Amino acid sequence: MTRTLPRHAALLAVLPLGLAVSACESTLTLGSSEPAHTNSTAAKPIGPVAAAPQALPEAAGKAMPLNSALLPKEAKTTLPEDVVKPAQRLQGGDKVRIVVYGEDKLTGDYEIDQSGAIAMPLAGVVKAEGLTKDELEKAIARRLSQARILKNPIVTVSVASFRPFYVLGEVERPGGYAYQNGLNAMSAVALAGGYTYRASKSKVMIQRAGEKGFTQYPLSPEVQIFPGDLISVPERYF
């Protein structure tokens, strides 16, 4: 005896296998017109349920700020202030060119003597040691004005030549040398013929103008040499 299937059985033939089986379980059982019995017991998960992934922090995907205190810092060498500043003040032995506008008799080259002064016609003795060029210009103008030699003097001062510096110790040609702008410890040693085989190549002793003794400095191009400096290259220790 042939049994007639429900109308929607034809639709099951065109559904995917998974959907067709699910539909059959909820409605029909093949070979019977009675509805299929459904399991009223709720489905239980098999095994532990995996925890949902936590939301990433807001900073995810963004560049995080670095703690600068944890980063390595570049080592810097700090030299004494007098090592890196150029010489600006005049000393005995320097020769200056003084120009007084409109006064040829007062214009000329003057050397600062060991007492630190220059002697000018009419103006007399003017202290120059320890002054800058600008300060010496004002001192000469003030002297000419106070002595009533000139009413409104215009004075300019330039350095014609600086006093020499001296290199002693373990160099090939010790002695005095004319000062050059931009001179440093290494170039001063080079002017003196370079080192002897006994010389220390890591340090140098320098006595500045007005100092009573030598001070040790690193033998570096950052150590500037000033007019009148005494430079001593010591012997190295084996």
C-alpha positions as CSV (number, residue, x, y, z in Angstrom):
1,M,0.0,0.0,0.0
2,T,1.4,3.3,-1.0
3,R,1.3,6.2,1.4
4,T,1.0,9.8,0.2
5,L,3.6,12.2,1.6
6,P,2.7,15.7,2.8
7,R,2.9,18.4,0.3
8,H,6.0,20.0,1.7
9,A,7.9,16.7,1.2
10,A,8.7,17.9,-2.3
11,L,10.4,21.0,-1.0
12,L,12.7,18.8,1.2
13,A,14.2,17.3,-1.9
14,V,15.6,20.6,-3.0
15,L,16.9,21.7,0.4
16,P,20.5,21.1,1.5
17,L,21.0,17.9,3.4
18,G,21.4,19.6,6.8
19,L,18.3,21.7,6.5
20,A,16.2,18.8,5.2
21,V,17.1,16.5,8.1
22,S,16.3,19.3,10.6
23,A,13.0,19.9,9.0
24,C,12.1,16.2,9.0
25,E,12.8,15.9,12.7
26,S,10.4,18.7,13.5
27,T,7.5,17.5,11.3
28,L,7.6,14.1,9.7
29,T,9.3,10.7,10.0
30,L,9.6,8.9,6.7
31,G,7.3,5.9,6.5
32,S,4.9,7.3,9.2
33,S,2.2,10.0,9.2
34,E,2.6,10.7,12.9
35,P,4.6,13.7,14.0
36,A,8.1,13.0,15.2
37,H,8.7,13.3,18.9
38,T,10.9,16.1,19.9
39,N,13.2,16.1,22.8
40,S,12.0,18.6,25.3
41,T,15.3,18.4,27.3
42,A,17.4,21.5,26.6
43,A,20.6,20.9,24.7
44,K,23.6,20.9,27.0
45,P,26.9,22.2,25.8
46,I,29.7,19.6,25.4
47,G,32.8,20.6,27.3
48,P,33.6,24.0,28.8
49,V,32.5,27.1,27.0
50,A,35.4,29.2,25.8
51,A,35.5,32.6,27.4
52,A,34.8,35.4,25.0
53,P,37.9,37.4,24.0
54,Q,38.3,40.5,26.1
55,A,38.2,43.8,24.4
56,L,41.6,45.2,23.5
57,P,42.6,48.4,25.3
58,E,42.0,51.7,23.6
59,A,45.7,52.1,22.9
60,A,45.8,49.0,20.8
61,G,47.2,49.7,17.4
62,K,48.6,53.1,18.5
63,A,52.1,54.1,19.3
64,M,52.6,54.0,23.0
65,P,54.7,56.8,24.6
66,L,58.2,55.8,25.7
67,N,59.6,56.6,29.1
68,S,62.5,58.8,28.3
69,A,64.1,58.0,31.7
70,L,64.6,54.4,30.5
71,L,66.4,55.4,27.3
72,P,70.2,55.6,27.2
73,K,71.5,59.1,27.3
74,E,74.4,60.3,25.2
75,A,77.4,61.1,27.4
76,K,78.6,64.7,27.2
77,T,81.9,66.1,28.3
78,T,81.7,69.5,30.0
79,L,84.8,71.6,29.8
80,P,85.6,74.5,32.1
81,E,84.0,77.8,30.9
82,D,87.4,79.4,30.3
83,V,88.4,76.6,27.9
84,V,85.7,77.3,25.4
85,K,85.4,81.0,25.5
86,P,87.6,83.1,23.1
87,A,90.0,85.6,24.5
88,Q,88.4,89.0,24.7
89,R,90.4,91.0,27.1
90,L,93.7,92.8,26.4
91,Q,96.9,92.0,28.3
92,G,100.4,93.3,28.4
93,G,102.3,92.6,25.1
94,D,99.2,93.0,22.9
95,K,99.5,95.7,20.2
96,V,96.4,97.7,19.3
97,R,95.5,100.0,16.4
98,I,93.8,103.1,17.7
99,V,92.0,105.4,15.2
100,V,90.7,108.8,16.4
101,Y,88.5,110.3,13.7
102,G,90.0,113.5,12.2
103,E,93.1,113.3,14.4
104,D,96.1,111.9,12.6
105,K,98.5,112.7,15.5
106,L,96.5,110.5,17.8
107,T,96.0,107.6,15.4
108,G,98.5,104.8,15.4
109,D,99.7,101.5,16.8
110,Y,100.3,101.2,20.5
111,E,101.7,98.3,22.5
112,I,100.4,97.6,26.0
113,D,103.4,97.6,28.3
114,Q,104.0,95.3,31.2
115,S,102.2,97.7,33.6
116,G,99.1,97.2,31.4
117,A,98.9,100.7,30.0
118,I,99.4,102.6,26.7
119,A,100.9,106.1,26.4
120,M,99.1,108.4,23.9
121,P,100.1,111.9,22.8
122,L,98.0,114.6,24.6
123,A,95.9,111.9,26.3
124,G,98.7,110.5,28.4
125,V,98.7,107.1,30.0
126,V,95.5,105.0,29.6
127,K,95.0,101.7,31.4
128,A,94.3,99.0,28.8
129,E,95.0,95.7,30.5
130,G,91.9,93.7,31.4
131,L,89.7,95.7,29.1
132,T,87.8,94.7,25.9
133,K,88.2,96.7,22.7
134,D,84.9,98.4,23.3
135,E,85.9,99.3,26.9
136,L,89.2,100.7,25.7
137,E,87.4,102.9,23.1
138,K,85.2,104.4,25.7
139,A,88.2,105.0,28.1
140,I,90.2,106.8,25.5
141,A,87.2,108.9,24.4
142,R,86.5,109.8,28.0
143,R,90.1,110.8,28.6
144,L,90.2,113.0,25.5
145,S,86.8,114.6,26.4
146,Q,87.7,115.2,30.1
147,A,91.1,116.8,29.1
148,R,89.2,119.1,26.7
149,I,91.4,117.9,23.8
150,L,88.3,116.9,21.7
151,K,84.7,117.8,22.3
152,N,83.0,114.6,20.9
153,P,85.9,112.2,20.0
154,I,85.1,109.2,17.9
155,V,87.6,106.4,18.7
156,T,87.9,102.8,17.3
157,V,90.2,100.1,18.6
158,S,91.4,96.9,16.8
159,V,94.0,94.4,17.7
160,A,97.0,94.6,15.5
161,S,98.7,91.6,17.1
162,F,98.4,89.5,20.2
163,R,101.2,88.5,22.5
164,P,102.8,85.2,21.7
165,F,102.1,81.9,23.4
166,Y,104.8,79.4,24.5
167,V,105.0,75.6,24.2
168,L,107.3,73.7,26.6
169,G,108.1,70.1,27.5
170,E,108.0,67.1,25.2
171,V,107.7,68.8,21.8
172,E,110.2,68.9,19.0
173,R,110.6,72.7,18.9
174,P,109.8,74.3,22.2
175,G,109.6,78.1,22.2
176,G,107.3,81.1,21.6
177,Y,104.9,81.3,18.7
178,A,102.7,84.1,17.2
179,Y,99.1,83.7,18.3
180,Q,96.5,82.8,15.7
181,N,92.8,83.0,16.0
182,G,91.1,79.7,16.6
183,L,94.2,78.1,18.1
184,N,93.6,75.0,20.3
185,A,95.8,72.6,22.3
186,M,96.4,70.2,19.5
187,S,97.2,72.8,16.8
188,A,99.6,74.5,19.2
189,V,101.5,71.3,19.7
190,A,101.6,70.9,15.9
191,L,103.1,74.3,15.5
192,A,105.9,73.3,17.9
193,G,106.9,70.4,15.7
194,G,104.7,67.7,17.3
195,Y,105.4,65.3,20.1
196,T,108.6,63.6,21.1
197,Y,108.5,59.8,21.6
198,R,108.3,60.4,25.4
199,A,105.3,62.8,25.3
200,S,101.9,62.1,26.8
201,K,99.3,62.2,24.1
202,S,96.3,62.4,26.5
203,K,96.8,65.5,28.6
204,V,98.5,68.9,28.6
205,M,99.4,71.5,31.3
206,I,98.4,75.1,30.7
207,Q,99.0,78.3,32.7
208,R,96.7,81.1,31.7
209,A,97.4,84.8,32.1
210,G,97.1,85.9,35.7
211,E,97.3,82.3,37.1
212,K,100.0,81.3,39.4
213,G,100.4,77.7,38.4
214,F,99.6,75.1,35.7
215,T,96.3,73.4,35.3
216,Q,95.8,70.0,33.6
217,Y,93.5,69.8,30.6
218,P,92.6,67.0,28.2
219,L,94.6,67.1,25.0
220,S,91.6,68.0,22.8
221,P,90.7,70.4,20.0
222,E,88.0,71.8,22.3
223,V,90.6,73.3,24.6
224,Q,91.3,76.7,23.2
225,I,94.7,78.5,23.5
226,F,94.7,82.2,24.4
227,P,97.5,84.8,23.9
228,G,100.2,84.5,26.5
229,D,99.4,80.9,27.5
230,L,102.2,78.7,28.7
231,I,101.7,75.2,27.4
232,S,103.6,72.2,28.8
233,V,103.4,68.8,27.3
234,P,104.3,66.3,30.1
235,E,106.2,63.1,29.7
236,R,104.2,59.9,29.7
237,Y,104.5,57.2,32.3
238,F,105.3,53.7,31.2
